Amino acid sequence: MKLSNPLFLLAAGLLSTAVHAEVLWQDNSLSLLRGNDYEVNYSLDSDDSSRDVVTFEHASGHSWGDLFLFSDYLHSDAGSDELYTEISPRLSLGKLSGRDLGFGPVRDLLLASTLELGNMDDPDHLTATGPHFTHKLAGVGVDFAVPGFNYLQANVYHRNNDDRADNEQLTLAWALPFRLGRADFLYDGFIDWTSASVDAHASMNFTSQLKWDAGALWGQPKSLYAGIEYVHWNDKFGIEDGSFGVDSDERNVNLLVKYHF
C-alpha cells in the first residue's frame, strides 16, 4: 500500500482546505540536551555515543484539529551530525463535523498523519532508514479524557517508507503535570512501536521527560524547565540488536533545559 491509499488522500485534501483556519492556541519551545549513552554510531569506525541535541518544538490547536512538529539537530563528540524532523497534523472529526464524538474515556476521533524527514551520516548503511529519507505516515487517532493529564492520545499509522518496505506504527503520547511540595513538575513523552518488515526488525522507542518548572520561581510558570530525558529504545532504527556487531538497545539519560515562548 503506497501513498495513493484513500486515507492519506482524504487527510491531504482536508488539510489543503484548512490552511487559513482559526488558530485556537499554540506553544513553541527550544530544548538543549546532553547524553552519553547513544547507541548505533553513524559509522562502524566512529564512537558517537556522546551527543548534544538542540530541539525545536511547535504544538498548536486549530478549528480543524491540531499540529505537532519538532526538529532535532544532533552533533556527536566524534563530529557526526544528524537533522531529523517530524510534522504531524491531525484532523478532528468532531470539529469538522460539528458533532461531539466523545464516548466513555474517548474525547475525539481524528485522522492522523506524519511526515518524517531525515538527514544523517550513514556511510556503512547501518540504519533501516538510509542516510536521507522522507517517510509518509497516515492513519487514525484517538484523544482520551483522563483526569490529571494535559493530554493522552493514541495514533495508529500505515508507514509509506522511502526506499524501504512499508510497515505499521502505534504511537502513544501523554503529558502529566504534578506537584511535590511547592514545586511543579511535568512528566511527558511518547512510545513508538513499529512492526517488522522484510528489511527491518520491529522496534520500540519509549522516550519520556521529567521536568521541574523552574520559571515558576520568578512568576513565569511553564516558561523554563530543567530535568532529564530517558530513552529506552529496543532495536533502534529497525536494527536487530547484535546485527553488524551493533548494540541497538539504547538506554540513554539526557540532561535537558527547555524554554517555552
C-alpha positions in Angstrom: 0.0 0.0 0.0 1.6 3.3 -1.1 0.9 7.0 -0.9 -2.3 6.7 -3.0 -4.3 4.9 -0.2 -7.7 6.6 0.3 -7.0 7.6 3.9 -3.9 9.6 3.1 -5.6 11.3 0.1 -8.5 12.3 2.4 -6.2 13.7 5.0 -4.2 15.6 2.4 -7.3 17.0 0.8 -8.8 18.2 4.0 -5.5 19.8 5.1 -5.3 21.7 1.9 -8.6 23.4 2.6 -7.7 24.3 6.2 -4.6 26.4 5.7 -6.3 29.6 6.8 -8.4 28.1 9.6 -8.5 29.7 13.1 -5.6 29.1 15.4 -7.0 28.4 18.9 -3.8 28.0 20.8 -0.1 27.5 20.2 3.2 26.8 22.0 6.8 26.8 20.9 9.9 25.7 22.7 13.7 25.2 22.4 15.5 22.4 24.2 19.2 21.7 24.9 20.1 18.1 25.7 23.3 16.3 26.5 23.6 12.5 26.7 26.5 10.0 26.7 24.8 6.6 26.0 23.5 6.9 22.4 23.6 3.7 20.5 24.1 3.0 16.8 27.1 5.0 15.7 26.9 6.9 12.5 29.6 4.6 11.1 31.5 1.4 12.1 34.6 3.5 12.6 33.3 6.2 14.9 32.2 6.5 18.5 29.1 8.7 18.6 27.8 7.7 22.0 28.1 11.3 23.4 25.9 13.8 21.7 24.5 17.3 22.1 21.0 17.9 20.8 19.1 21.1 20.0 15.3 20.6 19.6 12.7 23.0 18.3 9.0 22.0 19.0 5.7 23.6 18.0 2.3 22.5 19.1 -1.0 24.2 18.1 -4.7 23.7 18.1 -6.9 24.8 15.2 -10.5 24.8 14.2 -9.8 21.8 12.0 -7.6 19.8 14.5 -4.1 20.1 15.8 -0.5 20.2 14.7 2.7 19.0 16.3 6.2 19.3 14.8 9.7 19.0 16.0 13.2 19.2 14.6 16.3 17.7 16.2 19.8 18.7 15.4 22.3 16.1 16.9 26.1 16.6 17.0 28.3 13.9 18.4 31.7 14.4 20.1 33.2 12.4 17.1 32.0 15.1 14.7 29.0 13.4 13.2 25.7 15.3 12.5 22.1 14.4 12.1 19.0 16.6 11.4 15.6 14.9 11.9 12.2 16.5 11.6 8.6 15.3 12.1 5.5 17.2 11.0 2.3 15.7 12.4 -1.1 17.3 11.5 -4.3 15.7 12.7 -7.8 16.4 11.6 -10.5 16.3 14.2 -13.6 14.5 13.0 -15.6 16.1 15.8 -14.6 19.7 14.8 -15.0 19.1 11.1 -18.5 17.5 11.6 -19.6 19.9 14.3 -20.6 17.0 16.5 -19.4 15.7 19.9 -17.9 12.3 19.1 -16.8 11.7 22.7 -17.9 8.5 24.5 -16.6 7.0 27.7 -12.9 7.9 28.0 -12.7 9.0 24.4 -12.7 12.7 23.7 -12.4 12.8 19.9 -11.6 10.8 16.8 -9.1 12.1 14.3 -7.4 11.4 11.0 -3.6 11.4 11.8 -0.6 11.9 9.5 3.1 12.4 9.9 5.9 13.4 7.6 9.4 12.2 8.7 12.4 14.0 7.2 15.9 12.7 8.0 19.5 13.5 7.1 22.3 11.7 8.9 25.8 10.4 8.4 25.4 6.6 7.5 28.4 5.6 5.3 28.1 1.9 6.2 24.3 1.7 5.6 23.6 0.6 9.2 20.1 2.0 9.5 16.9 0.7 8.2 16.0 4.2 7.1 19.0 5.1 5.0 21.0 8.4 5.4 18.4 10.6 3.7 14.8 9.8 3.8 11.2 11.1 3.6 8.6 8.8 5.2 4.9 9.4 5.0 2.5 8.1 7.7 -1.3 8.1 7.6 -3.8 6.6 10.0 -6.3 7.3 12.7 -6.0 8.9 16.2 -7.9 8.9 19.4 -7.8 11.6 22.1 -8.7 10.5 25.6 -10.1 12.5 28.5 -8.2 11.2 31.6 -8.3 13.2 34.9 -5.0 14.8 35.7 -3.5 14.6 32.2 -3.0 17.6 30.0 -3.4 15.2 27.1 -3.4 11.5 26.3 -3.6 10.2 22.8 -3.0 7.2 20.6 -2.4 7.1 16.8 -2.1 4.1 14.5 -0.4 4.6 11.2 0.5 2.8 8.0 4.1 3.8 7.1 5.0 4.5 3.5 8.8 4.3 3.9 11.2 5.9 1.5 13.2 3.1 -0.4 12.2 0.6 2.3 9.4 -1.8 2.8 6.2 -0.4 4.3 5.1 -1.3 7.9 2.8 -0.2 10.7 3.3 2.1 13.7 1.5 2.7 17.0 2.2 5.9 18.8 1.1 6.9 22.4 1.7 10.4 23.8 1.0 12.0 27.1 1.6 14.9 29.4 1.0 14.6 33.2 1.6 17.7 35.5 2.0 17.2 39.2 3.2 19.0 42.3 5.6 18.0 45.1 5.5 20.4 47.9 5.7 23.8 46.3 7.5 22.6 43.2 5.6 21.9 39.9 6.7 19.2 37.6 5.7 17.8 34.2 6.1 14.2 33.0 5.5 13.8 29.3 6.7 11.6 26.5 5.8 9.1 23.8 6.0 5.4 22.9 6.6 4.5 19.2 6.2 0.8 18.3 6.9 -0.1 14.6 6.2 -3.5 13.2 8.8 -5.7 11.4 9.1 -5.7 7.6 11.2 -7.7 5.1 14.2 -5.3 5.7 13.7 -4.1 9.2 13.2 -5.6 12.7 10.3 -4.5 14.9 11.3 -1.5 17.1 10.1 0.2 20.3 11.1 3.7 21.4 9.9 4.8 24.9 11.1 8.4 25.4 10.0 10.5 28.4 11.0 13.7 30.1 10.7 14.6 33.8 10.9 18.3 34.1 10.9 20.8 37.0 9.1 24.1 36.3 11.9 26.5 37.1 10.1 29.5 35.7 7.6 29.4 38.5 10.3 30.6 40.8 10.1 34.1 39.3 6.4 34.2 38.4 6.6 32.8 34.9 5.3 29.3 35.2 5.7 26.9 32.2 8.3 29.1 30.6 11.5 27.4 31.7 12.0 23.7 32.6 15.0 21.7 33.7 15.2 18.0 34.1 16.1 14.7 32.4 15.1 12.8 29.3 15.2 9.0 29.4 15.3 6.9 26.2 14.5 3.2 26.3 14.9 2.0 22.7 14.8 -1.6 21.6 16.2 -2.5 18.1 16.9 1.2 17.3 16.2 2.2 13.7 14.9 -1.3 13.0 18.3 -2.9 13.5 18.1 -6.2 15.4 20.3 -6.0 18.4 23.6 -7.6 17.7 23.4 -7.2 13.9 26.7 -6.0 12.3 28.1 -6.3 15.8 26.0 -3.3 16.8 24.2 -2.8 20.1 20.9 -1.3 19.1 19.2 -1.5 22.5 19.6 2.1 23.8 19.3 3.1 27.5 20.1 6.8 27.5 19.7 9.6 30.0 20.0 13.2 28.8 20.2 16.3 30.9 17.9 19.0 29.5 16.9 22.6 29.6 13.7 23.6 27.8 12.4 27.2 27.2 8.8 27.9 26.0 7.9 31.0 24.1 
